[in-house]
């Protein structure tokens, strides 16, 4: 019967465990000094070596002829553990043996001494699946077990374990294995198994395994069968459903050329090949991240896992990109990734995002306008201006008195002021709009809005008041991109053009500050666009 590669190549010595030297060295030192703990807790993500290390430790403490504190794998005890029929080593799956009765049976079995080795070893996998009653039944035994009993608990979710269990164990955290170490291991396996593997294929497998050696060996096994012992880059792409890097480079090149049509045609070609659009979005996001790394990191090979040829192509393309443009694309794709999870047709969202990504000049122009508006509104709301940055108007000689109102007579601004929505209706629907932002997937914006109090909604201008403690939310909401999203969503929700204005609660505008407001308004709109009207005192 065929044995899967991840089982066939399971490490038989502590030195063979990849990327967990901080654990294997400690365990060997404990074996050397005969300071074996009564309970260990192995934590970490899947495929990082928890169960393998547990079995190695079980063999090492019971081995008749250890070699440099590694099990010999030849004595009766080691052979029986390797074959899975040792009467001194028990592997328990807590997912299916999670009740109090199972733990009671375990406590009964503990009373009997080991038969072949020095220790009876209990390896409890996915221990976080035990019930509270089972944990309570295990506590006393775990704290003071017989001297011949060794517990090894393994879990991917240590935060679910009771503190009383955590405090009774010696804890080891298994890290994700680096791609370089996985590549080294896969090359050894390919050589010993007689597999022909391309460098790009091995690197792609290592990157796709997400730091799990078991996953990497499983993917290699599948690709070797698919390609009849030839592991090619194309075969790995086909097996994993990953988008070829050349498609990613082509899409980013189309964005660079501001050719939305070309980018959408490439997406259509990828979709026609049966690739998952959500996977394409993730791959494209990672591609732009790599472009950014090539742009800002001198030796990007240290932080980008690609072949030498891929790195060169990445550097060449990143040289044609502006750093801010790359960041802009990453922001679009990052938001798209979260929205695509809830969409029945993520392809449409991707196509819209690509169109936006290709509109670089329009985005810059719009962003500049929004930035100016945001700065003006922020200054008006705070009532404080820096005289060094505000030019003095040439032809304004009127004395500005208390109660004066600045009225903009620009036609575009008049259009907004002509709208007289029912402010009570907006205030009534405001909580529903906050929930609407959550439905749209704008969780952070929804949080910022929830921190504010709606104080007025006149003429399509919604004024939000923030406490001083919520100043961060105000600043975040006033960012041009965030403000544009909220105003667009509010306009759609309330059915009228909406503008958002943010203030800090308790801030007042005095006479001098009003003078500054007039100056700022003239600077922003022009002296011929601003009229100062005096209100008659009663």
C-alpha positions as CSV (number, residue, x, y, z in Angstrom):
1,X,0.0,0.0,0.0
2,X,1.3,3.5,-1.0
3,X,2.4,5.7,1.9
4,X,1.9,9.4,1.5
5,X,5.0,11.5,1.4
6,X,4.2,13.5,4.6
7,X,4.0,10.1,6.5
8,X,7.0,8.6,4.8
9,X,9.2,11.6,5.5
10,X,8.1,12.2,9.1
11,X,11.2,13.2,11.0
12,X,12.9,10.4,13.0
13,X,15.4,12.7,14.8
14,X,15.0,16.0,16.6
15,X,17.5,17.5,14.1
16,X,15.2,16.7,11.2
17,X,12.3,18.9,12.5
18,X,12.5,22.0,10.4
19,X,12.2,25.5,11.8
20,X,11.6,24.6,15.4
21,X,15.1,24.7,16.8
22,X,14.0,26.6,19.9
23,X,11.9,23.6,20.8
24,X,14.1,20.7,19.8
25,X,17.2,22.0,21.4
26,X,15.3,22.6,24.7
27,X,13.9,19.1,24.7
28,X,17.2,17.5,24.0
29,X,18.8,19.4,26.8
30,X,16.0,18.2,29.1
31,X,16.7,14.6,28.0
32,X,20.4,15.1,28.6
33,X,19.9,16.4,32.1
34,X,17.1,14.0,32.9
35,X,14.7,16.9,33.7
36,X,11.7,15.7,31.9
37,X,8.5,17.6,32.8
38,X,5.3,15.7,33.7
39,X,3.2,17.7,31.2
40,X,3.9,19.5,27.9
41,X,1.7,21.7,25.8
42,X,2.5,22.0,22.1
43,X,0.8,25.0,20.4
44,X,0.9,26.1,16.8
45,X,-0.8,26.1,13.4
46,X,-1.4,22.9,11.5
47,X,1.5,21.0,9.9
48,X,4.3,22.6,11.9
49,X,5.5,19.5,13.8
50,X,3.5,19.3,17.0
51,X,2.4,15.6,16.7
52,X,5.8,14.6,15.2
53,X,7.7,16.2,18.1
54,X,5.3,14.5,20.6
55,X,6.0,11.1,19.1
56,X,9.7,11.7,19.0
57,X,9.7,12.7,22.7
58,X,7.6,9.6,23.5
59,X,10.2,7.4,21.7
60,X,13.2,9.2,23.2
61,X,12.0,8.8,26.8
62,X,11.3,5.0,26.3
63,X,14.2,4.2,23.9
64,X,16.5,1.4,25.1
65,X,19.6,2.6,23.1
66,X,19.3,6.3,22.4
67,X,21.9,7.9,20.1
68,X,22.8,11.5,21.2
69,X,19.4,11.6,22.9
70,X,17.6,10.8,19.7
71,X,15.6,7.5,19.6
72,X,17.3,4.6,17.9
73,X,14.2,3.5,15.9
74,X,15.5,-0.1,16.2
75,X,14.5,-1.2,19.7
76,X,11.2,-2.9,20.5
77,X,9.8,0.2,22.0
78,X,10.7,2.5,19.1
79,X,9.4,0.0,16.5
80,X,6.1,-0.4,18.3
81,X,5.6,3.4,18.5
82,X,6.5,3.8,14.8
83,X,3.9,1.2,13.9
84,X,1.3,2.7,16.2
85,X,0.7,-0.3,18.4
86,X,2.7,0.5,21.5
87,X,0.9,-0.3,24.7
88,X,2.8,2.4,26.6
89,X,2.0,5.3,24.2
90,X,-1.6,6.4,23.8
91,X,-2.7,8.9,21.1
92,X,-6.1,10.4,21.9
93,X,-8.1,12.5,19.6
94,X,-9.9,15.0,21.9
95,X,-12.3,15.9,19.1
96,X,-13.9,12.5,19.3
97,X,-13.1,11.6,22.9
98,X,-14.0,14.8,24.6
99,X,-16.3,13.8,27.4
100,X,-15.9,13.3,31.1
101,X,-16.3,9.5,30.7
102,X,-13.3,9.3,28.4
103,X,-11.1,11.2,30.9
104,X,-12.3,8.9,33.7
105,X,-11.2,5.9,31.6
106,X,-7.9,7.6,31.1
107,X,-7.5,8.1,34.8
108,X,-8.2,4.4,35.4
109,X,-5.6,3.3,32.9
110,X,-3.0,5.6,34.5
111,X,-2.8,3.4,37.6
112,X,-1.0,0.7,35.6
113,X,2.8,0.9,35.2
114,X,4.4,0.9,31.7
115,X,5.2,-2.5,30.1
116,X,8.2,-1.9,27.7
117,X,9.5,1.5,28.5
118,X,10.1,3.9,31.4
119,X,7.1,6.1,30.8
120,X,3.4,5.8,29.8
121,X,2.9,8.7,27.4
122,X,-0.5,10.2,26.7
123,X,-0.6,12.4,23.6
124,X,-3.9,14.3,23.5
125,X,-4.4,16.0,20.2
126,X,-6.7,19.0,19.7
127,X,-7.0,19.2,23.5
128,X,-9.0,22.4,23.3
129,X,-12.0,20.3,22.2
130,X,-12.4,18.7,25.6
131,X,-15.5,19.8,27.6
132,X,-15.2,21.8,30.7
133,X,-16.2,18.8,32.8
134,X,-13.5,16.7,31.1
135,X,-10.9,19.4,31.9
136,X,-12.0,19.5,35.5
137,X,-11.6,15.8,35.7
138,X,-8.2,16.0,34.2
139,X,-6.8,18.7,36.4
140,X,-5.7,16.8,39.5
141,X,-4.1,14.0,37.4
142,X,-2.4,16.6,35.2
143,X,-1.0,18.4,38.3
144,X,0.2,15.3,40.2
145,X,0.5,12.3,37.9
146,X,2.4,9.2,38.8
147,X,6.1,9.5,38.2
148,X,5.9,7.1,35.2
149,X,3.2,9.2,33.4
150,X,4.0,11.8,30.8
151,X,1.3,14.0,29.2
152,X,1.8,15.8,25.9
153,X,-1.1,18.1,24.9
154,X,-1.3,19.5,21.4
155,X,-3.6,22.3,20.2
156,X,-4.0,24.8,17.4
157,X,-6.1,27.1,19.7
158,X,-4.4,27.5,23.1
159,X,-6.5,30.5,24.0
160,X,-9.5,28.1,24.5
161,X,-7.7,26.2,27.2
162,X,-8.5,26.9,30.9
163,X,-5.8,28.9,32.7
164,X,-5.7,26.1,35.3
165,X,-4.5,23.7,32.5
166,X,-2.0,26.2,31.0
167,X,-0.4,26.7,34.3
168,X,0.2,23.0,34.8
169,X,2.1,22.5,31.5
170,X,5.4,23.4,30.0
171,X,4.4,25.3,26.9
172,X,6.1,25.3,23.5
173,X,4.9,27.4,20.6
174,X,5.6,26.1,17.2
175,X,6.2,28.7,14.5
176,X,5.3,28.7,10.9
177,X,8.2,27.3,8.9
178,X,9.9,29.7,6.6
179,X,9.6,29.2,2.8
180,X,13.4,28.8,2.5
181,X,13.5,25.9,4.9
182,X,10.5,24.2,3.2
183,X,12.3,24.6,-0.2
184,X,15.4,22.9,1.2
185,X,13.4,20.0,2.6
186,X,11.4,19.6,-0.6
187,X,14.6,19.4,-2.7
188,X,15.9,16.6,-0.4
189,X,12.6,14.7,-0.8
190,X,12.6,15.2,-4.6
191,X,16.1,13.9,-4.9
192,X,15.5,10.8,-2.7
193,X,12.2,10.1,-4.4
194,X,13.5,10.5,-7.9
195,X,11.3,13.4,-8.8
196,X,12.1,16.0,-11.4
197,X,11.0,19.4,-9.9
198,X,11.5,22.9,-11.3
199,X,12.8,25.6,-9.0
200,X,9.8,27.8,-9.6
201,X,7.5,24.8,-8.9
202,X,9.1,24.1,-5.5
203,X,9.0,27.8,-4.5
204,X,5.4,28.0,-5.4
205,X,4.6,24.9,-3.3
206,X,6.5,26.3,-0.4
207,X,4.7,29.7,-0.7
208,X,1.3,28.0,-1.0
209,X,1.8,25.8,2.1
210,X,1.6,28.8,4.4
211,X,4.4,27.7,6.6
212,X,3.1,24.1,7.0
213,X,5.6,21.4,6.1
214,X,2.9,18.7,6.0
215,X,0.8,20.8,3.5
216,X,3.9,21.3,1.3
217,X,4.6,17.5,1.2
218,X,1.0,16.8,0.4
219,X,1.0,19.3,-2.5
220,X,4.3,17.9,-3.8
221,X,2.8,14.4,-3.6
222,X,-0.3,15.4,-5.6
223,X,1.7,17.3,-8.2
224,X,4.1,14.4,-8.7
225,X,1.2,12.1,-9.5
226,X,-0.4,14.7,-11.8
227,X,2.9,15.2,-13.7
228,X,4.1,11.5,-13.7
229,X,7.0,12.3,-11.4
230,X,7.7,15.6,-13.1
231,X,6.8,18.6,-10.9
232,X,6.4,21.6,-13.2
233,X,5.4,25.2,-12.4
234,X,2.4,24.8,-14.7
235,X,1.3,21.6,-13.0
236,X,1.4,23.2,-9.5
237,X,-0.7,26.1,-10.9
238,X,-3.2,23.7,-12.3
239,X,-3.4,21.6,-9.1
240,X,-3.7,24.5,-6.7
241,X,-5.8,26.7,-9.0
242,X,-3.4,29.6,-8.6
243,X,-3.1,32.3,-11.2
244,X,0.1,32.4,-13.2
245,X,2.4,35.2,-12.3
246,X,2.5,36.3,-16.0
247,X,-1.2,37.1,-15.7
248,X,-0.6,39.2,-12.7
249,X,2.3,41.1,-14.4
250,X,0.0,41.6,-17.4
251,X,-2.8,43.1,-15.3
252,X,-0.5,45.4,-13.4
253,X,1.1,46.5,-16.8
254,X,-2.4,47.3,-18.1
255,X,-3.1,49.4,-15.0
256,X,0.2,51.2,-15.5
257,X,-0.9,51.9,-19.1
258,X,-4.3,53.0,-17.8
259,X,-5.9,50.5,-20.1
260,X,-8.9,49.2,-18.2
261,X,-10.2,47.3,-21.3
262,X,-6.9,45.3,-21.5
263,X,-7.0,44.5,-17.8
264,X,-10.6,43.3,-18.0
265,X,-9.8,41.1,-21.0
266,X,-7.0,39.4,-19.0
267,X,-9.5,38.8,-16.1
268,X,-11.9,37.2,-18.6
269,X,-9.1,35.0,-19.9
270,X,-8.3,33.9,-16.3
271,X,-12.0,33.2,-15.5
272,X,-12.4,31.2,-18.8
273,X,-9.5,29.0,-17.5
274,X,-11.6,28.0,-14.5
275,X,-9.6,30.0,-12.0
276,X,-11.4,31.3,-8.9
277,X,-11.9,35.1,-9.0
278,X,-11.5,35.5,-5.2
279,X,-8.1,33.7,-5.5
280,X,-7.2,36.1,-8.4
281,X,-7.9,39.0,-6.1
282,X,-5.7,37.6,-3.3
283,X,-2.9,36.9,-5.8
284,X,-3.2,40.4,-7.3
285,X,-3.1,42.0,-3.9
286,X,0.1,40.0,-3.0
287,X,1.6,41.0,-6.4
288,X,1.1,44.7,-5.7
289,X,2.6,44.1,-2.2
290,X,5.6,42.6,-3.9
291,X,5.8,45.6,-6.2
292,X,5.9,47.8,-3.2
293,X,8.6,45.8,-1.5
294,X,10.7,45.9,-4.7
295,X,10.2,49.7,-4.6
296,X,11.1,50.4,-1.0
297,X,13.4,47.6,0.1
298,X,16.9,47.5,-1.2
299,X,17.3,43.7,-1.1
300,X,13.7,42.7,-1.8
301,X,14.8,39.1,-2.2
302,X,14.7,38.9,1.6
303,X,11.0,39.7,1.8
304,X,9.7,38.5,-1.6
305,X,9.5,34.7,-2.2
306,X,10.1,34.5,-6.0
307,X,12.6,33.0,-8.4
308,X,15.6,35.1,-9.5
309,X,13.9,35.7,-12.9
310,X,10.7,36.7,-11.1
311,X,12.5,39.2,-8.9
312,X,14.2,40.8,-11.9
313,X,10.8,41.2,-13.6
314,X,9.3,42.6,-10.4
315,X,12.1,45.2,-10.1
316,X,11.7,46.2,-13.7
317,X,7.9,46.8,-13.4
318,X,8.1,48.5,-10.0
319,X,10.6,51.0,-11.5
320,X,7.8,52.2,-13.8
321,X,5.3,52.6,-11.0
322,X,5.0,55.6,-8.6
323,X,5.0,54.5,-5.0
324,X,1.8,56.3,-4.2
325,X,0.1,54.6,-7.1
326,X,1.1,51.2,-5.8
327,X,-0.3,52.0,-2.4
328,X,-3.5,53.3,-4.0
329,X,-3.9,50.0,-5.8
330,X,-3.2,48.0,-2.7
331,X,-5.9,50.0,-0.9
332,X,-8.4,49.3,-3.6
333,X,-7.6,45.6,-3.7
334,X,-7.5,45.3,0.1
335,X,-11.0,46.7,0.4
336,X,-12.1,44.5,-2.6
337,X,-10.8,41.4,-0.9
338,X,-13.1,41.9,2.1
339,X,-16.1,42.8,0.0
340,X,-15.6,39.9,-2.4
341,X,-16.2,37.4,0.5
342,X,-19.8,38.5,0.7
343,X,-20.5,39.0,-3.0
344,X,-22.3,36.4,-5.2
345,X,-20.4,37.8,-8.2
346,X,-16.9,39.1,-7.1
347,X,-15.9,39.4,-10.8
348,X,-18.0,42.5,-11.2
349,X,-16.4,44.0,-8.1
350,X,-12.9,43.2,-9.5
351,X,-13.7,44.8,-12.9
352,X,-15.0,48.0,-11.2
353,X,-11.8,48.1,-9.1
354,X,-9.6,47.7,-12.1
355,X,-11.4,50.6,-13.9
356,X,-10.8,52.8,-10.8
357,X,-7.2,51.7,-10.6
358,X,-6.6,52.8,-14.2
359,X,-8.0,56.3,-13.6
360,X,-4.8,57.6,-12.0
361,X,-5.0,61.3,-13.2
362,X,-8.7,61.6,-12.4
363,X,-8.1,60.1,-8.9
364,X,-5.3,62.5,-8.3
365,X,-7.4,65.5,-9.3
366,X,-10.4,64.4,-7.2
367,X,-8.2,63.6,-4.3
368,X,-6.7,67.0,-4.4
369,X,-10.1,68.7,-4.4
370,X,-11.3,66.5,-1.6
371,X,-8.2,67.2,0.4
372,X,-8.6,71.0,0.1
373,X,-12.3,70.8,1.0
374,X,-11.5,68.6,4.0
375,X,-8.8,70.9,5.3
376,X,-11.1,74.0,4.9
377,X,-13.9,72.2,6.8
378,X,-11.5,71.1,9.5
379,X,-10.2,74.6,10.0
380,X,-13.7,76.1,10.0
381,X,-14.9,73.5,12.6
382,X,-11.9,74.2,14.8
383,X,-12.1,77.9,14.2
384,X,-8.3,78.2,14.1
385,X,-6.2,79.2,11.2
386,X,-2.5,79.8,10.8
387,X,-2.0,83.3,9.5
388,X,1.2,82.3,7.8
389,X,-0.7,79.9,5.5
390,X,-3.7,82.2,4.8
391,X,-3.1,85.0,2.3
392,X,-4.6,88.4,3.3
393,X,-7.4,89.5,1.0
394,X,-6.6,92.6,-1.0
395,X,-9.9,94.4,-1.0
396,X,-11.7,93.5,2.2
397,X,-11.9,96.6,4.4
398,X,-15.2,95.9,6.2
399,X,-14.9,95.5,10.0
400,X,-16.1,92.0,10.9
401,X,-18.5,92.2,13.8
402,X,-20.1,89.5,16.0
403,X,-23.0,87.9,14.3
404,X,-21.8,88.3,10.7
405,X,-22.5,85.4,8.3
406,X,-20.3,84.3,5.5
407,X,-22.4,83.6,2.4
408,X,-20.9,81.9,-0.6
409,X,-22.6,83.0,-3.8
410,X,-20.9,80.6,-6.1
411,X,-23.5,78.8,-8.3
412,X,-22.2,75.3,-7.5
413,X,-22.5,76.0,-3.7
414,X,-25.9,77.5,-4.2
415,X,-27.2,74.3,-5.7
416,X,-26.4,72.5,-2.5
417,X,-27.9,75.1,-0.3
418,X,-31.1,75.2,-2.3
419,X,-31.9,71.6,-1.1
420,X,-34.0,71.7,2.0
421,X,-34.4,68.1,3.1
422,X,-36.4,67.2,6.2
423,X,-33.7,67.3,8.8
424,X,-35.9,65.4,11.2
425,X,-36.2,62.6,8.7
426,X,-32.4,62.3,8.4
427,X,-31.9,62.4,12.2
428,X,-34.6,59.7,12.5
429,X,-32.9,57.5,9.8
430,X,-29.3,58.1,11.0
431,X,-29.0,54.9,13.1
432,X,-30.2,52.9,10.1
433,X,-27.5,54.5,7.9
434,X,-24.8,53.5,10.4
435,X,-26.0,49.9,10.1
436,X,-26.1,50.3,6.3
437,X,-22.4,51.0,6.4
438,X,-21.9,47.6,8.2
439,X,-23.9,45.9,5.5
440,X,-21.7,47.5,2.9
441,X,-18.7,46.0,4.6
442,X,-17.4,49.3,5.8
443,X,-16.8,48.2,9.3
444,X,-14.2,50.7,10.3
445,X,-16.2,53.6,8.9
446,X,-19.3,52.4,10.7
447,X,-17.2,52.4,13.9
448,X,-16.1,56.0,13.4
449,X,-19.7,57.1,12.7
450,X,-21.0,55.3,15.8
451,X,-18.5,57.4,17.9
452,X,-20.2,60.6,16.8
453,X,-23.4,62.4,17.7
454,X,-25.5,63.9,15.0
455,X,-26.1,67.5,16.0
456,X,-27.8,68.9,12.8
457,X,-28.8,68.0,9.3
458,X,-29.7,71.2,7.6
459,X,-29.6,71.8,3.8
460,X,-27.9,68.5,3.1
461,X,-25.0,69.2,5.5
462,X,-24.7,66.6,8.3
463,X,-22.8,67.9,11.3
464,X,-21.2,65.2,13.5
465,X,-19.9,66.0,17.0
466,X,-17.1,64.0,18.6
467,X,-16.0,64.0,22.2
468,X,-12.3,64.9,22.7
469,X,-11.6,61.2,23.5
470,X,-13.0,60.4,20.0
471,X,-10.7,62.8,18.1
472,X,-9.0,59.9,16.4
473,X,-12.3,58.8,14.9
474,X,-13.0,62.4,13.7
475,X,-9.5,62.6,12.0
476,X,-10.0,59.2,10.4
477,X,-13.4,60.2,9.1
478,X,-12.1,63.4,7.7
479,X,-9.5,61.6,5.5
480,X,-10.5,62.4,1.9
481,X,-11.0,58.8,0.8
482,X,-13.1,58.0,3.9
483,X,-15.2,61.1,3.7
484,X,-15.9,60.5,0.0
485,X,-17.2,56.9,0.7
486,X,-19.4,58.1,3.6
487,X,-20.9,61.0,1.6
488,X,-21.6,58.9,-1.4
489,X,-23.2,56.2,0.7
490,X,-25.3,58.8,2.6
491,X,-26.4,60.5,-0.6
492,X,-27.7,57.1,-1.9
493,X,-29.3,56.2,1.4
494,X,-31.1,59.5,2.0
495,X,-31.8,60.2,-1.6
496,X,-30.2,63.7,-1.6
497,X,-26.7,65.1,-2.0
498,X,-25.0,64.9,1.5
499,X,-21.9,66.6,2.9
500,X,-20.3,65.6,6.2
501,X,-18.9,68.1,8.6
502,X,-17.1,67.0,11.8
503,X,-16.5,69.0,15.0
504,X,-15.2,68.5,18.5
505,X,-17.9,68.9,21.1
506,X,-17.6,72.1,23.2
507,X,-15.4,74.0,20.8
508,X,-16.7,77.6,20.2
509,X,-15.9,80.1,17.5
510,X,-15.1,83.6,18.8
511,X,-14.9,87.0,17.0
512,X,-11.2,86.6,16.1
513,X,-11.8,83.1,14.8
514,X,-14.7,84.3,12.7
515,X,-12.4,86.8,11.1
516,X,-10.1,84.0,10.2
517,X,-13.0,82.0,8.8
518,X,-13.8,84.8,6.4
519,X,-10.2,85.0,5.3
520,X,-10.1,81.3,4.7
521,X,-13.4,81.3,2.8
522,X,-12.0,84.1,0.5
523,X,-8.8,82.2,0.0
524,X,-10.7,79.1,-0.9
525,X,-13.5,80.5,-3.1
526,X,-12.1,83.9,-4.2
527,X,-13.0,87.4,-3.1
528,X,-15.6,87.8,-5.9
529,X,-17.4,84.6,-4.7
530,X,-17.8,85.7,-1.0
531,X,-20.3,88.2,0.4
532,X,-20.1,89.3,4.1
533,X,-23.6,90.0,5.4
534,X,-24.2,91.8,8.7
535,X,-27.1,90.5,10.9
536,X,-29.1,93.2,12.6
537,X,-28.8,93.1,16.3
538,X,-32.1,92.8,18.1
